[in-house]
Amino acid sequence: MLLATDNDGRADFHMAAEFFLLEVFQGIFNWAQKNLTRQEVNKFVLATENDGRTVFHMTAEVCELEVFRGIY
């Protein structure tokens, strides 16, 4: 369910990053860290949408790198 995607291949994590919903983004990431293995978290963070963008790409495009402060 966590990686369920819309028609563009975006999961909730992607959308939270793209629209700078910091609390949602951090909540999803914190849940993943507590409930998934390190390998699963890495796969989750590096998941791509249909255009091949990860959450890192999406936030960099809108210069909202604050999203990643303190999560890794």
PDB file of N, H, CA, C and O in Angstrom:
ATOM      1  N   MET A   1       0.815  -1.193   0.000  1.00  0.00           N
ATOM      2  CA  MET A   1       0.000   0.000   0.000  1.00  0.00           C
ATOM      3  C   MET A   1       0.864   1.264   0.000  1.00  0.00           C
ATOM      4  O   MET A   1       0.507   2.269  -0.615  1.00  0.00           O
ATOM      5  N   LEU A   2       1.983   1.204   0.684  1.00  0.00           N
ATOM      6  H   LEU A   2       2.273   0.388   1.184  1.00  0.00           H
ATOM      7  CA  LEU A   2       2.850   2.373   0.792  1.00  0.00           C
ATOM      8  C   LEU A   2       3.373   2.823  -0.562  1.00  0.00           C
ATOM      9  O   LEU A   2       3.591   4.014  -0.783  1.00  0.00           O
ATOM     10  N   LEU A   3       3.575   1.876  -1.468  1.00  0.00           N
ATOM     11  H   LEU A   3       3.398   0.909  -1.289  1.00  0.00           H
ATOM     12  CA  LEU A   3       4.073   2.230  -2.798  1.00  0.00           C
ATOM     13  C   LEU A   3       2.979   2.198  -3.857  1.00  0.00           C
ATOM     14  O   LEU A   3       3.274   2.180  -5.052  1.00  0.00           O
ATOM     15  N   ALA A   4       1.722   2.192  -3.431  1.00  0.00           N
ATOM     16  H   ALA A   4       1.483   2.207  -2.461  1.00  0.00           H
ATOM     17  CA  ALA A   4       0.632   2.280  -4.394  1.00  0.00           C
ATOM     18  C   ALA A   4       0.777   3.602  -5.145  1.00  0.00           C
ATOM     19  O   ALA A   4       1.101   4.631  -4.553  1.00  0.00           O
ATOM     20  N   THR A   5       0.534   3.562  -6.449  1.00  0.00           N
ATOM     21  H   THR A   5       0.271   2.726  -6.930  1.00  0.00           H
ATOM     22  CA  THR A   5       0.792   4.745  -7.266  1.00  0.00           C
ATOM     23  C   THR A   5      -0.439   5.191  -8.036  1.00  0.00           C
ATOM     24  O   THR A   5      -1.390   4.433  -8.231  1.00  0.00           O
ATOM     25  N   ASP A   6      -0.390   6.443  -8.468  1.00  0.00           N
ATOM     26  H   ASP A   6       0.383   7.058  -8.310  1.00  0.00           H
ATOM     27  CA  ASP A   6      -1.440   6.974  -9.334  1.00  0.00           C
ATOM     28  C   ASP A   6      -1.088   6.651 -10.785  1.00  0.00           C
ATOM     29  O   ASP A   6      -0.151   5.893 -11.032  1.00  0.00           O
ATOM     30  N   ASN A   7      -1.812   7.206 -11.739  1.00  0.00           N
ATOM     31  H   ASN A   7      -2.573   7.822 -11.539  1.00  0.00           H
ATOM     32  CA  ASN A   7      -1.571   6.917 -13.155  1.00  0.00           C
ATOM     33  C   ASN A   7      -0.214   7.400 -13.652  1.00  0.00           C
ATOM     34  O   ASN A   7       0.271   6.934 -14.683  1.00  0.00           O
ATOM     35  N   ASP A   8       0.402   8.331 -12.927  1.00  0.00           N
ATOM     36  H   ASP A   8       0.008   8.710 -12.089  1.00  0.00           H
ATOM     37  CA  ASP A   8       1.723   8.836 -13.295  1.00  0.00           C
ATOM     38  C   ASP A   8       2.845   8.087 -12.571  1.00  0.00           C
ATOM     39  O   ASP A   8       4.017   8.441 -12.699  1.00  0.00           O
ATOM     40  N   GLY A   9       2.480   7.052 -11.813  1.00  0.00           N
ATOM     41  H   GLY A   9       1.528   6.764 -11.710  1.00  0.00           H
ATOM     42  CA  GLY A   9       3.478   6.266 -11.104  1.00  0.00           C
ATOM     43  C   GLY A   9       3.963   6.913  -9.821  1.00  0.00           C
ATOM     44  O   GLY A   9       4.978   6.498  -9.260  1.00  0.00           O
ATOM     45  N   ARG A  10       3.250   7.926  -9.350  1.00  0.00           N
ATOM     46  H   ARG A  10       2.426   8.263  -9.805  1.00  0.00           H
ATOM     47  CA  ARG A  10       3.659   8.628  -8.133  1.00  0.00           C
ATOM     48  C   ARG A  10       2.974   8.033  -6.910  1.00  0.00           C
ATOM     49  O   ARG A  10       1.752   7.887  -6.871  1.00  0.00           O
ATOM     50  N   ALA A  11       3.790   7.692  -5.907  1.00  0.00           N
ATOM     51  H   ALA A  11       4.782   7.811  -5.938  1.00  0.00           H
ATOM     52  CA  ALA A  11       3.275   7.247  -4.617  1.00  0.00           C
ATOM     53  C   ALA A  11       3.046   8.484  -3.748  1.00  0.00           C
ATOM     54  O   ALA A  11       3.455   9.588  -4.107  1.00  0.00           O
ATOM     55  N   ASP A  12       2.394   8.293  -2.611  1.00  0.00           N
ATOM     56  H   ASP A  12       2.062   7.396  -2.319  1.00  0.00           H
ATOM     57  CA  ASP A  12       2.156   9.413  -1.692  1.00  0.00           C
ATOM     58  C   ASP A  12       3.457  10.105  -1.317  1.00  0.00           C
ATOM     59  O   ASP A  12       3.492  11.328  -1.176  1.00  0.00           O
ATOM     60  N   PHE A  13       4.515   9.341  -1.157  1.00  0.00           N
ATOM     61  H   PHE A  13       4.487   8.348  -1.272  1.00  0.00           H
ATOM     62  CA  PHE A  13       5.821   9.881  -0.800  1.00  0.00           C
ATOM     63  C   PHE A  13       6.309  10.859  -1.871  1.00  0.00           C
ATOM     64  O   PHE A  13       6.848  11.917  -1.546  1.00  0.00           O
ATOM     65  N   HIS A  14       6.121  10.509  -3.146  1.00  0.00           N
ATOM     66  H   HIS A  14       5.683   9.650  -3.410  1.00  0.00           H
ATOM     67  CA  HIS A  14       6.491  11.395  -4.248  1.00  0.00           C
ATOM     68  C   HIS A  14       5.684  12.699  -4.192  1.00  0.00           C
ATOM     69  O   HIS A  14       6.234  13.791  -4.329  1.00  0.00           O
ATOM     70  N   MET A  15       4.383  12.559  -3.989  1.00  0.00           N
ATOM     71  H   MET A  15       3.936  11.672  -3.877  1.00  0.00           H
ATOM     72  CA  MET A  15       3.527  13.749  -3.994  1.00  0.00           C
ATOM     73  C   MET A  15       3.815  14.660  -2.812  1.00  0.00           C
ATOM     74  O   MET A  15       3.783  15.884  -2.945  1.00  0.00           O
ATOM     75  N   ALA A  16       4.096  14.070  -1.656  1.00  0.00           N
ATOM     76  H   ALA A  16       4.122  13.076  -1.548  1.00  0.00           H
ATOM     77  CA  ALA A  16       4.440  14.883  -0.489  1.00  0.00           C
ATOM     78  C   ALA A  16       5.721  15.667  -0.745  1.00  0.00           C
ATOM     79  O   ALA A  16       5.827  16.828  -0.350  1.00  0.00           O
ATOM     80  N   ALA A  17       6.697  15.038  -1.406  1.00  0.00           N
ATOM     81  H   ALA A  17       6.611  14.095  -1.727  1.00  0.00           H
ATOM     82  CA  ALA A  17       7.941  15.730  -1.729  1.00  0.00           C
ATOM     83  C   ALA A  17       7.718  16.797  -2.793  1.00  0.00           C
ATOM     84  O   ALA A  17       8.211  17.917  -2.664  1.00  0.00           O
ATOM     85  N   GLU A  18       6.980  16.456  -3.840  1.00  0.00           N
ATOM     86  H   GLU A  18       6.579  15.546  -3.945  1.00  0.00           H
ATOM     87  CA  GLU A  18       6.760  17.380  -4.947  1.00  0.00           C
ATOM     88  C   GLU A  18       6.022  18.646  -4.514  1.00  0.00           C
ATOM     89  O   GLU A  18       6.324  19.743  -4.984  1.00  0.00           O
ATOM     90  N   PHE A  19       5.062  18.484  -3.620  1.00  0.00           N
ATOM     91  H   PHE A  19       4.816  17.593  -3.238  1.00  0.00           H
ATOM     92  CA  PHE A  19       4.258  19.626  -3.190  1.00  0.00           C
ATOM     93  C   PHE A  19       4.714  20.196  -1.852  1.00  0.00           C
ATOM     94  O   PHE A  19       4.013  20.999  -1.235  1.00  0.00           O
ATOM     95  N   PHE A  20       5.907  19.767  -1.407  1.00  0.00           N
ATOM     96  H   PHE A  20       6.477  19.115  -1.908  1.00  0.00           H
ATOM     97  CA  PHE A  20       6.539  20.276  -0.188  1.00  0.00           C
ATOM     98  C   PHE A  20       5.608  20.173   1.021  1.00  0.00           C
ATOM     99  O   PHE A  20       5.458  21.121   1.793  1.00  0.00           O
ATOM    100  N   LEU A  21       4.994  19.012   1.164  1.00  0.00           N
ATOM    101  H   LEU A  21       5.115  18.242   0.537  1.00  0.00           H
ATOM    102  CA  LEU A  21       4.170  18.717   2.334  1.00  0.00           C
ATOM    103  C   LEU A  21       5.080  18.061   3.365  1.00  0.00           C
ATOM    104  O   LEU A  21       5.065  16.843   3.549  1.00  0.00           O
ATOM    105  N   LEU A  22       5.872  18.894   4.031  1.00  0.00           N
ATOM    106  H   LEU A  22       5.884  19.883   3.881  1.00  0.00           H
ATOM    107  CA  LEU A  22       6.958  18.429   4.881  1.00  0.00           C
ATOM    108  C   LEU A  22       6.493  17.482   5.978  1.00  0.00           C
ATOM    109  O   LEU A  22       7.125  16.450   6.202  1.00  0.00           O
ATOM    110  N   GLU A  23       5.410  17.808   6.663  1.00  0.00           N
ATOM    111  H   GLU A  23       4.896  18.646   6.481  1.00  0.00           H
ATOM    112  CA  GLU A  23       4.945  16.948   7.751  1.00  0.00           C
ATOM    113  C   GLU A  23       4.490  15.584   7.229  1.00  0.00           C
ATOM    114  O   GLU A  23       4.753  14.561   7.860  1.00  0.00           O
ATOM    115  N   VAL A  24       3.819  15.567   6.097  1.00  0.00           N
ATOM    116  H   VAL A  24       3.605  16.399   5.584  1.00  0.00           H
ATOM    117  CA  VAL A  24       3.374  14.300   5.499  1.00  0.00           C
ATOM    118  C   VAL A  24       4.590  13.488   5.068  1.00  0.00           C
ATOM    119  O   VAL A  24       4.681  12.293   5.351  1.00  0.00           O
ATOM    120  N   PHE A  25       5.526  14.147   4.381  1.00  0.00           N
ATOM    121  H   PHE A  25       5.452  15.117   4.152  1.00  0.00           H
ATOM    122  CA  PHE A  25       6.750  13.498   3.923  1.00  0.00           C
ATOM    123  C   PHE A  25       7.497  12.873   5.095  1.00  0.00           C
ATOM    124  O   PHE A  25       7.876  11.703   5.044  1.00  0.00           O
ATOM    125  N   GLN A  26       7.707  13.652   6.145  1.00  0.00           N
ATOM    126  H   GLN A  26       7.399  14.602   6.187  1.00  0.00           H
ATOM    127  CA  GLN A  26       8.448  13.149   7.302  1.00  0.00           C
ATOM    128  C   GLN A  26       7.688  12.041   8.009  1.00  0.00           C
ATOM    129  O   GLN A  26       8.296  11.084   8.489  1.00  0.00           O
ATOM    130  N   GLY A  27       6.366  12.156   8.081  1.00  0.00           N
ATOM    131  H   GLY A  27       5.872  12.933   7.692  1.00  0.00           H
ATOM    132  CA  GLY A  27       5.568  11.104   8.706  1.00  0.00           C
ATOM    133  C   GLY A  27       5.683   9.783   7.959  1.00  0.00           C
ATOM    134  O   GLY A  27       5.844   8.729   8.574  1.00  0.00           O
ATOM    135  N   ILE A  28       5.601   9.837   6.645  1.00  0.00           N
ATOM    136  H   ILE A  28       5.470  10.693   6.145  1.00  0.00           H
ATOM    137  CA  ILE A  28       5.737   8.624   5.832  1.00  0.00           C
ATOM    138  C   ILE A  28       7.138   8.042   6.003  1.00  0.00           C
ATOM    139  O   ILE A  28       7.296   6.835   6.185  1.00  0.00           O
ATOM    140  N   PHE A  29       8.150   8.904   5.946  1.00  0.00           N
ATOM    141  H   PHE A  29       8.022   9.885   5.798  1.00  0.00           H
ATOM    142  CA  PHE A  29       9.525   8.426   6.068  1.00  0.00           C
ATOM    143  C   PHE A  29       9.782   7.842   7.456  1.00  0.00           C
ATOM    144  O   PHE A  29      10.427   6.800   7.573  1.00  0.00           O
ATOM    145  N   ASN A  30       9.290   8.492   8.504  1.00  0.00           N
ATOM    146  H   ASN A  30       8.766   9.339   8.410  1.00  0.00           H
ATOM    147  CA  ASN A  30       9.477   7.978   9.867  1.00  0.00           C
ATOM    148  C   ASN A  30       8.799   6.622  10.030  1.00  0.00           C
ATOM    149  O   ASN A  30       9.357   5.716  10.649  1.00  0.00           O
ATOM    150  N   TRP A  31       7.591   6.483   9.472  1.00  0.00           N
ATOM    151  H   TRP A  31       7.138   7.219   8.969  1.00  0.00           H
ATOM    152  CA  TRP A  31       6.907   5.201   9.537  1.00  0.00           C
ATOM    153  C   TRP A  31       7.745   4.125   8.848  1.00  0.00           C
ATOM    154  O   TRP A  31       7.919   3.029   9.380  1.00  0.00           O
ATOM    155  N   ALA A  32       8.260   4.446   7.664  1.00  0.00           N
ATOM    156  H   ALA A  32       8.118   5.337   7.232  1.00  0.00           H
ATOM    157  CA  ALA A  32       9.069   3.482   6.912  1.00  0.00           C
ATOM    158  C   ALA A  32      10.298   3.065   7.703  1.00  0.00           C
ATOM    159  O   ALA A  32      10.633   1.881   7.746  1.00  0.00           O
ATOM    160  N   GLN A  33      10.970   4.015   8.327  1.00  0.00           N
ATOM    161  H   GLN A  33      10.698   4.976   8.292  1.00  0.00           H
ATOM    162  CA  GLN A  33      12.171   3.688   9.102  1.00  0.00           C
ATOM    163  C   GLN A  33      11.856   2.765  10.276  1.00  0.00           C
ATOM    164  O   GLN A  33      12.659   1.895  10.611  1.00  0.00           O
ATOM    165  N   LYS A  34      10.705   2.946  10.898  1.00  0.00           N
ATOM    166  H   LYS A  34      10.053   3.653  10.627  1.00  0.00           H
ATOM    167  CA  LYS A  34      10.332   2.145  12.062  1.00  0.00           C
ATOM    168  C   LYS A  34       9.819   0.760  11.688  1.00  0.00           C
ATOM    169  O   LYS A  34       9.934  -0.175  12.480  1.00  0.00           O
ATOM    170  N   ASN A  35       9.253   0.615  10.490  1.00  0.00           N
ATOM    171  H   ASN A  35       9.159   1.375   9.846  1.00  0.00           H
ATOM    172  CA  ASN A  35       8.553  -0.616  10.141  1.00  0.00           C
ATOM    173  C   ASN A  35       9.172  -1.424   9.010  1.00  0.00           C
ATOM    174  O   ASN A  35       8.753  -2.554   8.759  1.00  0.00           O
ATOM    175  N   LEU A  36      10.151  -0.868   8.332  1.00  0.00           N
ATOM    176  H   LEU A  36      10.491   0.050   8.536  1.00  0.00           H
ATOM    177  CA  LEU A  36      10.786  -1.570   7.224  1.00  0.00           C
ATOM    178  C   LEU A  36      12.247  -1.816   7.520  1.00  0.00           C
ATOM    179  O   LEU A  36      12.837  -1.137   8.360  1.00  0.00           O
ATOM    180  N   THR A  37      12.834  -2.777   6.842  1.00  0.00           N
ATOM    181  H   THR A  37      12.355  -3.330   6.160  1.00  0.00           H
ATOM    182  CA  THR A  37      14.272  -3.005   6.975  1.00  0.00           C
ATOM    183  C   THR A  37      15.012  -1.872   6.263  1.00  0.00           C
ATOM    184  O   THR A  37      14.420  -1.129   5.480  1.00  0.00           O
ATOM    185  N   ARG A  38      16.284  -1.751   6.537  1.00  0.00           N
ATOM    186  H   ARG A  38      16.764  -2.354   7.173  1.00  0.00           H
ATOM    187  CA  ARG A  38      17.086  -0.707   5.888  1.00  0.00           C
ATOM    188  C   ARG A  38      17.043  -0.869   4.361  1.00  0.00           C
ATOM    189  O   ARG A  38      16.951   0.114   3.626  1.00  0.00           O
ATOM    190  N   GLN A  39      17.111  -2.115   3.901  1.00  0.00           N
ATOM    191  H   GLN A  39      17.186  -2.914   4.498  1.00  0.00           H
ATOM    192  CA  GLN A  39      17.049  -2.387   2.460  1.00  0.00           C
ATOM    193  C   GLN A  39      15.697  -1.962   1.884  1.00  0.00           C
ATOM    194  O   GLN A  39      15.645  -1.392   0.794  1.00  0.00           O
ATOM    195  N   GLU A  40      14.615  -2.229   2.594  1.00  0.00           N
ATOM    196  H   GLU A  40      14.657  -2.692   3.480  1.00  0.00           H
ATOM    197  CA  GLU A  40      13.283  -1.834   2.134  1.00  0.00           C
ATOM    198  C   GLU A  40      13.129  -0.307   2.122  1.00  0.00           C
ATOM    199  O   GLU A  40      12.505   0.253   1.221  1.00  0.00           O
ATOM    200  N   VAL A  41      13.703   0.356   3.133  1.00  0.00           N
ATOM    201  H   VAL A  41      14.210  -0.100   3.865  1.00  0.00           H
ATOM    202  CA  VAL A  41      13.655   1.825   3.181  1.00  0.00           C
ATOM    203  C   VAL A  41      14.397   2.398   1.985  1.00  0.00           C
ATOM    204  O   VAL A  41      13.911   3.329   1.343  1.00  0.00           O
ATOM    205  N   ASN A  42      15.560   1.857   1.681  1.00  0.00           N
ATOM    206  H   ASN A  42      15.955   1.101   2.203  1.00  0.00           H
ATOM    207  CA  ASN A  42      16.326   2.340   0.528  1.00  0.00           C
ATOM    208  C   ASN A  42      15.544   2.149  -0.769  1.00  0.00           C
ATOM    209  O   ASN A  42      15.512   3.042  -1.616  1.00  0.00           O
ATOM    210  N   LYS A  43      14.922   0.999  -0.921  1.00  0.00           N
ATOM    211  H   LYS A  43      14.948   0.274  -0.233  1.00  0.00           H
ATOM    212  CA  LYS A  43      14.105   0.745  -2.124  1.00  0.00           C
ATOM    213  C   LYS A  43      12.952   1.735  -2.187  1.00  0.00           C
ATOM    214  O   LYS A  43      12.638   2.260  -3.255  1.00  0.00           O
ATOM    215  N   PHE A  44      12.332   1.989  -1.066  1.00  0.00           N
ATOM    216  H   PHE A  44      12.588   1.563  -0.198  1.00  0.00           H
ATOM    217  CA  PHE A  44      11.217   2.913  -0.964  1.00  0.00           C
ATOM    218  C   PHE A  44      11.646   4.333  -1.355  1.00  0.00           C
ATOM    219  O   PHE A  44      10.973   4.995  -2.145  1.00  0.00           O
ATOM    220  N   VAL A  45      12.759   4.788  -0.801  1.00  0.00           N
ATOM    221  H   VAL A  45      13.305   4.250  -0.159  1.00  0.00           H
ATOM    222  CA  VAL A  45      13.247   6.148  -1.064  1.00  0.00           C
ATOM    223  C   VAL A  45      13.682   6.312  -2.516  1.00  0.00           C
ATOM    224  O   VAL A  45      13.549   7.397  -3.082  1.00  0.00           O
ATOM    225  N   LEU A  46      14.196   5.259  -3.117  1.00  0.00           N
ATOM    226  H   LEU A  46      14.304   4.377  -2.657  1.00  0.00           H
ATOM    227  CA  LEU A  46      14.699   5.338  -4.487  1.00  0.00           C
ATOM    228  C   LEU A  46      13.665   4.930  -5.545  1.00  0.00           C
ATOM    229  O   LEU A  46      13.983   4.853  -6.732  1.00  0.00           O
ATOM    230  N   ALA A  47      12.436   4.670  -5.110  1.00  0.00           N
ATOM    231  H   ALA A  47      12.178   4.733  -4.146  1.00  0.00           H
ATOM    232  CA  ALA A  47      11.369   4.316  -6.060  1.00  0.00           C
ATOM    233  C   ALA A  47      11.156   5.470  -7.041  1.00  0.00           C
ATOM    234  O   ALA A  47      11.210   6.641  -6.666  1.00  0.00           O
ATOM    235  N   THR A  48      10.915   5.116  -8.296  1.00  0.00           N
ATOM    236  H   THR A  48      10.872   4.165  -8.601  1.00  0.00           H
ATOM    237  CA  THR A  48      10.736   6.139  -9.320  1.00  0.00           C
ATOM    238  C   THR A  48       9.297   6.159  -9.821  1.00  0.00           C
ATOM    239  O   THR A  48       8.586   5.155  -9.775  1.00  0.00           O
ATOM    240  N   GLU A  49       8.890   7.333 -10.300  1.00  0.00           N
ATOM    241  H   GLU A  49       9.468   8.148 -10.336  1.00  0.00           H
ATOM    242  CA  GLU A  49       7.588   7.459 -10.941  1.00  0.00           C
ATOM    243  C   GLU A  49       7.778   7.222 -12.433  1.00  0.00           C
ATOM    244  O   GLU A  49       8.885   6.903 -12.869  1.00  0.00           O
ATOM    245  N   ASN A  50       6.730   7.370 -13.213  1.00  0.00           N
ATOM    246  H   ASN A  50       5.832   7.629 -12.859  1.00  0.00           H
ATOM    247  CA  ASN A  50       6.780   7.002 -14.638  1.00  0.00           C
ATOM    248  C   ASN A  50       7.867   7.709 -15.434  1.00  0.00           C
ATOM    249  O   ASN A  50       8.379   7.149 -16.404  1.00  0.00           O
ATOM    250  N   ASP A  51       8.228   8.919 -15.050  1.00  0.00           N
ATOM    251  H   ASP A  51       7.812   9.374 -14.263  1.00  0.00           H
ATOM    252  CA  ASP A  51       9.284   9.652 -15.756  1.00  0.00           C
ATOM    253  C   ASP A  51      10.674   9.329 -15.227  1.00  0.00           C
ATOM    254  O   ASP A  51      11.662   9.919 -15.665  1.00  0.00           O
ATOM    255  N   GLY A  52      10.754   8.388 -14.281  1.00  0.00           N
ATOM    256  H   GLY A  52       9.952   7.909 -13.924  1.00  0.00           H
ATOM    257  CA  GLY A  52      12.042   7.973 -13.740  1.00  0.00           C
ATOM    258  C   GLY A  52      12.573   8.846 -12.621  1.00  0.00           C
ATOM    259  O   GLY A  52      13.739   8.725 -12.247  1.00  0.00           O
ATOM    260  N   ARG A  53      11.738   9.729 -12.075  1.00  0.00           N
ATOM    261  H   ARG A  53      10.790   9.828 -12.378  1.00  0.00           H
ATOM    262  CA  ARG A  53      12.189  10.630 -11.012  1.00  0.00           C
ATOM    263  C   ARG A  53      11.950  10.010  -9.639  1.00  0.00           C
ATOM    264  O   ARG A  53      10.901   9.419  -9.383  1.00  0.00           O
ATOM    265  N   THR A  54      12.936  10.155  -8.766  1.00  0.00           N
ATOM    266  H   THR A  54      13.788  10.635  -8.974  1.00  0.00           H
ATOM    267  CA  THR A  54      12.788   9.779  -7.364  1.00  0.00           C
ATOM    268  C   THR A  54      12.307  11.012  -6.601  1.00  0.00           C
ATOM    269  O   THR A  54      12.171  12.090  -7.180  1.00  0.00           O
ATOM    270  N   VAL A  55      12.050  10.852  -5.309  1.00  0.00           N
ATOM    271  H   VAL A  55      12.160   9.976  -4.839  1.00  0.00           H
ATOM    272  CA  VAL A  55      11.661  12.016  -4.506  1.00  0.00           C
ATOM    273  C   VAL A  55      12.779  13.048  -4.479  1.00  0.00           C
ATOM    274  O   VAL A  55      12.513  14.244  -4.361  1.00  0.00           O
ATOM    275  N   PHE A  56      14.022  12.602  -4.586  1.00  0.00           N
ATOM    276  H   PHE A  56      14.238  11.631  -4.682  1.00  0.00           H
ATOM    277  CA  PHE A  56      15.156  13.529  -4.608  1.00  0.00           C
ATOM    278  C   PHE A  56      15.086  14.419  -5.852  1.00  0.00           C
ATOM    279  O   PHE A  56      15.299  15.629  -5.765  1.00  0.00           O
ATOM    280  N   HIS A  57      14.788  13.822  -7.000  1.00  0.00           N
ATOM    281  H   HIS A  57      14.614  12.840  -7.070  1.00  0.00           H
ATOM    282  CA  HIS A  57      14.647  14.598  -8.240  1.00  0.00           C
ATOM    283  C   HIS A  57      13.514  15.610  -8.132  1.00  0.00           C
ATOM    284  O   HIS A  57      13.656  16.770  -8.520  1.00  0.00           O
ATOM    285  N   MET A  58      12.399  15.154  -7.603  1.00  0.00           N
ATOM    286  H   MET A  58      12.284  14.212  -7.288  1.00  0.00           H
ATOM    287  CA  MET A  58      11.210  16.007  -7.549  1.00  0.00           C
ATOM    288  C   MET A  58      11.424  17.228  -6.666  1.00  0.00           C
ATOM    289  O   MET A  58      11.013  18.332  -7.024  1.00  0.00           O
ATOM    290  N   THR A  59      12.049  17.043  -5.538  1.00  0.00           N
ATOM    291  H   THR A  59      12.383  16.146  -5.248  1.00  0.00           H
ATOM    292  CA  THR A  59      12.273  18.186  -4.652  1.00  0.00           C
ATOM    293  C   THR A  59      13.359  19.100  -5.193  1.00  0.00           C
ATOM    294  O   THR A  59      13.286  20.318  -5.024  1.00  0.00           O
ATOM    295  N   ALA A  60      14.360  18.527  -5.838  1.00  0.00           N
ATOM    296  H   ALA A  60      14.419  17.538  -5.975  1.00  0.00           H
ATOM    297  CA  ALA A  60      15.424  19.352  -6.413  1.00  0.00           C
ATOM    298  C   ALA A  60      14.881  20.244  -7.527  1.00  0.00           C
ATOM    299  O   ALA A  60      15.349  21.368  -7.706  1.00  0.00           O
ATOM    300  N   GLU A  61      13.906  19.750  -8.269  1.00  0.00           N
ATOM    301  H   GLU A  61      13.526  18.836  -8.123  1.00  0.00           H
ATOM    302  CA  GLU A  61      13.317  20.524  -9.358  1.00  0.00           C
ATOM    303  C   GLU A  61      12.633  21.793  -8.869  1.00  0.00           C
ATOM    304  O   GLU A  61      12.589  22.798  -9.579  1.00  0.00           O
ATOM    305  N   VAL A  62      12.106  21.739  -7.662  1.00  0.00           N
ATOM    306  H   VAL A  62      12.143  20.923  -7.086  1.00  0.00           H
ATOM    307  CA  VAL A  62      11.433  22.926  -7.117  1.00  0.00           C
ATOM    308  C   VAL A  62      12.257  23.579  -6.007  1.00  0.00           C
ATOM    309  O   VAL A  62      11.770  24.442  -5.277  1.00  0.00           O
ATOM    310  N   CYS A  63      13.517  23.148  -5.897  1.00  0.00           N
ATOM    311  H   CYS A  63      13.913  22.447  -6.490  1.00  0.00           H
ATOM    312  CA  CYS A  63      14.464  23.718  -4.919  1.00  0.00           C
ATOM    313  C   CYS A  63      13.952  23.635  -3.496  1.00  0.00           C
ATOM    314  O   CYS A  63      14.154  24.561  -2.712  1.00  0.00           O
ATOM    315  N   GLU A  64      13.300  22.553  -3.154  1.00  0.00           N
ATOM    316  H   GLU A  64      13.136  21.800  -3.792  1.00  0.00           H
ATOM    317  CA  GLU A  64      12.794  22.362  -1.802  1.00  0.00           C
ATOM    318  C   GLU A  64      13.612  21.290  -1.087  1.00  0.00           C
ATOM    319  O   GLU A  64      13.055  20.320  -0.573  1.00  0.00           O
ATOM    320  N   LEU A  65      14.900  21.460  -1.056  1.00  0.00           N
ATOM    321  H   LEU A  65      15.352  22.248  -1.473  1.00  0.00           H
ATOM    322  CA  LEU A  65      15.778  20.461  -0.465  1.00  0.00           C
ATOM    323  C   LEU A  65      15.632  20.396   1.055  1.00  0.00           C
ATOM    324  O   LEU A  65      16.143  19.469   1.683  1.00  0.00           O
ATOM    325  N   GLU A  66      14.954  21.348   1.640  1.00  0.00           N
ATOM    326  H   GLU A  66      14.538  22.101   1.129  1.00  0.00           H
ATOM    327  CA  GLU A  66      14.667  21.336   3.076  1.00  0.00           C
ATOM    328  C   GLU A  66      13.952  20.039   3.472  1.00  0.00           C
ATOM    329  O   GLU A  66      14.068  19.584   4.610  1.00  0.00           O
ATOM    330  N   VAL A  67      13.222  19.456   2.536  1.00  0.00           N
ATOM    331  H   VAL A  67      13.128  19.826   1.612  1.00  0.00           H
ATOM    332  CA  VAL A  67      12.502  18.215   2.789  1.00  0.00           C
ATOM    333  C   VAL A  67      13.441  17.140   3.337  1.00  0.00           C
ATOM    334  O   VAL A  67      13.034  16.335   4.174  1.00  0.00           O
ATOM    335  N   PHE A  68      14.684  17.120   2.876  1.00  0.00           N
ATOM    336  H   PHE A  68      15.015  17.775   2.196  1.00  0.00           H
ATOM    337  CA  PHE A  68      15.616  16.052   3.243  1.00  0.00           C
ATOM    338  C   PHE A  68      16.477  16.366   4.457  1.00  0.00           C
ATOM    339  O   PHE A  68      17.243  15.510   4.898  1.00  0.00           O
ATOM    340  N   ARG A  69      16.374  17.553   5.000  1.00  0.00           N
ATOM    341  H   ARG A  69      15.752  18.248   4.641  1.00  0.00           H
ATOM    342  CA  ARG A  69      17.206  17.936   6.140  1.00  0.00           C
ATOM    343  C   ARG A  69      16.943  16.992   7.312  1.00  0.00           C
ATOM    344  O   ARG A  69      15.818  16.890   7.801  1.00  0.00           O
ATOM    345  N   GLY A  70      17.978  16.317   7.745  1.00  0.00           N
ATOM    346  H   GLY A  70      18.892  16.400   7.348  1.00  0.00           H
ATOM    347  CA  GLY A  70      17.911  15.488   8.941  1.00  0.00           C
ATOM    348  C   GLY A  70      17.268  14.128   8.804  1.00  0.00           C
ATOM    349  O   GLY A  70      17.033  13.476   9.821  1.00  0.00           O
ATOM    350  N   ILE A  71      16.967  13.657   7.587  1.00  0.00           N
ATOM    351  H   ILE A  71      17.158  14.187   6.761  1.00  0.00           H
ATOM    352  CA  ILE A  71      16.328  12.339   7.499  1.00  0.00           C
ATOM    353  C   ILE A  71      17.317  11.216   7.267  1.00  0.00           C
ATOM    354  O   ILE A  71      16.973  10.056   7.494  1.00  0.00           O
ATOM    355  N   TYR A  72      18.524  11.507   6.828  1.00  0.00           N
ATOM    356  H   TYR A  72      18.803  12.449   6.644  1.00  0.00           H
ATOM    357  CA  TYR A  72      19.490  10.427   6.621  1.00  0.00           C
ATOM    358  C   TYR A  72      20.778  10.761   7.310  1.00  0.00           C
ATOM    359  O   TYR A  72      21.727   9.979   7.259  1.00  0.00           O
TER     360      TYR A  72
END
